[in-house]
């Protein structure tokens, strides 16, 4: 059974803390502190979900136990959405969704328009802490870009973003990193540089870039940007994912995705 559809009000029921080390971190059963990768994008519809699915396969091929969390899903009926896509492409069952809002808007706006509570920051953090001891690697897929407002934080009282979540996890001593999924079309260099600059301004580690939905018949800009993206951001281009990859079967996706990483 997939572990989805549990909203932030349910978080307290799913807290779990295993063996504590001297730094206050909680360890995986095998003794390794859970690594957390936050997958963000330069914009919406750049291929974050397919990139996250490809990362799942890569980690599984390395023998890692992995889970995926989507803090906020918008604009999708029950039974569909980003986690459903990841399940279809990878077969992974360890999928966690904290909240779902009806309209395809930024999560805070969609929640406000629906007249429901915004996704609580502390609840999401506790949900992540509750996964410690169960998995070696947790992938967290954001919504849209890095600074999209996902919900509300009480102390200090403000709206929070994926950058805020990463900063909190990093401050708690988790082995935390960001990955940026970017388009490769004209204008992508500026968008990627802005996202990287926002992370560096917050002293948040970024492992690299993934080119999502790269066109089969790439134009000049798309071709050159595969070289220029790592040059202007000073980050490695870790993978190039072809457009249409989300239409593959599970077996096709698992086989093809192994060829996408550098």
N, C-alpha and C positions, 0 to 999 in steps of 0.2 A: 504494500500500500504506500502510495506517495504521501510524504508528510507535508502537504500543502493546505492552503485554505485556513490556516490558524491566524487569527487577527491579534493585534497587540494586546487586547484584553486577556488573551489566553497565555501570555508569556510566562507569568509567574508559575503556572502549572508545569512548565517544561524546563525549569532551572536544574542544572546538574553540575556539581563541582567535585572533581576527583582530587587525586593526590596533589597537594600544594608544595611548590618548591620555595626556596628562600626568597625569591623576588616577588612572590605573590601570584605568579602565573600558575595555571593549572595544566597538567600534563596529559597527553594522550596515553592510553594504556601501555603502549610500547616505550614510553619515556620521552617522547619528542613533543615539544610544545607545538600546538596547532598553528600552522602557517595560514595567513589570511591574505588573499589577493582580491582587491577591489577593482572591478572592471568598469571603467567609465568610457565615455565617448566624447568626440569633439562636437557632436550634435546628436539629434535623434535620427534613427533609421540609418546608422552607419554600419550596423552589423554586430552590435554588442552581444546579442543572444547567440548567434552562430559562433562568434569567437569564444564565448564562454563554453559552449558545447565542445568546441575543438580542444579547449584547455582541459575539460573533463577527460576526454579520450587520452590526451597526452599524459595526464597524471595517472590515469588508470594503467596505461602501458608501462609506467615507471613503478607500478606496484603500490601506489598510494591509495589510501582510503580517502574519498573526497565527497563533499557535499556542496550544494549550491543554495544560496539564499537570495531572494528577491525581496527587498524591504517593502516596495510598493509597486503594485501592478495597476495600471489604469486602462480603461477603455476596452476591456475584454470580458466576455461572459464567463461564468464558472465552467471549468473544464477546458478552457483555452488560455492562451497567453504565453509568456516567455518560458516559464518552467515546463509547460506542456510541450513546447517545441524542443527544449533540452532533453526531456524524457524520450520524445520520439526519435531524436537523432542519436542518442547515446545509450538509452535503456536505463539511465541512472534513476533510482528511486528516492535517493536522499535529497529531497527538494523542499525548501522552506520558504513560504510566502507569509509575510507579516501583515499585510493589509492589501485590500483590493477596492478600488474606487471606480464608479461607473463610466465617467466621461474620459475620452482620450486627451487629457490635459496634464499639466504638472500635478503631481500628487496633492500638494497643498490646496491648489485651486479646485481640483476635482472633489476633494473631501469637503471643502467649504460649500461648493455648489450642491453637493448631495445632502448637506445638513448633518454630517457625521463628524466625529472627533478626528482631528489630525493625528497622524501616526506619531506616537510618543517616542522621543529619542532614547530615554532611559530604558524603556521596554525593549527596544531593538537591541541595545547594548547587552541587556541581561539575557536576551534570547541567544545572542552569540556566545556569551559566557557559558550558557547552558549547554552548548554543543561541545565544549571542551571535554576531552576525554573520549569522544566518540569518533573523531576524524583527525587525520593528519593534515588535511588541507581543506580550507573553506574558501569558496569563490563567492563573492558578493557582487551581483550585477546591479548597477545603478539604473536610474531612469533619465533618459536624455543625456545631458552633459554634466560636468563635474559640479556645477553650482546650482543645479535645479533644486528647488525646495521640496524636500520629501515629507516634512512634518513639522512638529513643534517640540521645542525643548523648554522645560520649566525653569531650570536654573543653569545659566542665565536664561531669561525668558526671550526666546527668539525662534525663528524658523531655522531648520537645520538642513544640511546638504550632505552628499556623499563625502565631500572633503572633511566636514566636521566629524563624520563617523570614523573615517580613517585616522584623523588626528586623535580622537579619543582612544581608539584601539592601540594606536602607536604609543600613546602616553602610558597605557597600562602594561607595556612591555611585550605586546604581541609582535611576532615576526610578521610585519605588515608591509605590503607593497601595493602600488597601483599599476594597472596596465591601461593604456589608452588605445581605444579602437578608433581609427580615423578613416575617413574616405580618402580617395586618391585623386579626385577631380580638381578642377581649377578652384582655388581658394582654400584648399585643404592645408597648405603650409601655414597660413596665418592662424587658422583655427587650432591646429596642433600646437603651434608655438604658444598661443594664449593659454591653452590647457596646461602645458608643461610649466609655463611661467607661474600659473596659479598654484600648482603643486609645490614648486620650488620656493615660492614666497612663504608657504606654510611649513617648509622644511619636511615635506612628505616624500618618501622614497618612491621612485617610479622605475619599474624594471624595463620598460620599453614600450614600443608601439606595435600594433597589429593593424594591417591594412584590411579593412572589411569590404566585402562586396566589390572586389576589384573586377572591372569589366573584362569580359573575354576578348573583346576587340578594343583594347585600350587605345585612346588617343594620345597625342603627344604629351599633354599635361599629366595624364595618368602614368605614362611610362617614366617620365622624368621625375615625378614625385616619389617614386619608389627609391630613388637615389637621394633626392633632395630632403625628404622627410627626416631621415636620420642625420643628415648634415646640419640642418637648421635647428634641430632640437637637441643634438648631441646625445641621442638615445638610439639603441639598436632597433632595427625593424625585425621583430621576432618571427612574424608570419605574414603571408599574403593569402587571403581567403578569396577564392573566386566567387563572383556573383552566382546566385542560383543554388548555392550549396545547401540551403535550407530545404530544398526539394528532394534531397537524396534520401534513400532508405537508411535504416540504422546501419546495416552492413556496409553499404556504399560509403556512408559518412565516416564510419570508423576507419575504413581503409584509406579513403582519400585524405582525411585530415592529417594523417601521418606525413604526407608529402608537403604540407603547407608551411611547416616551421623550418627556419634556417638551421 
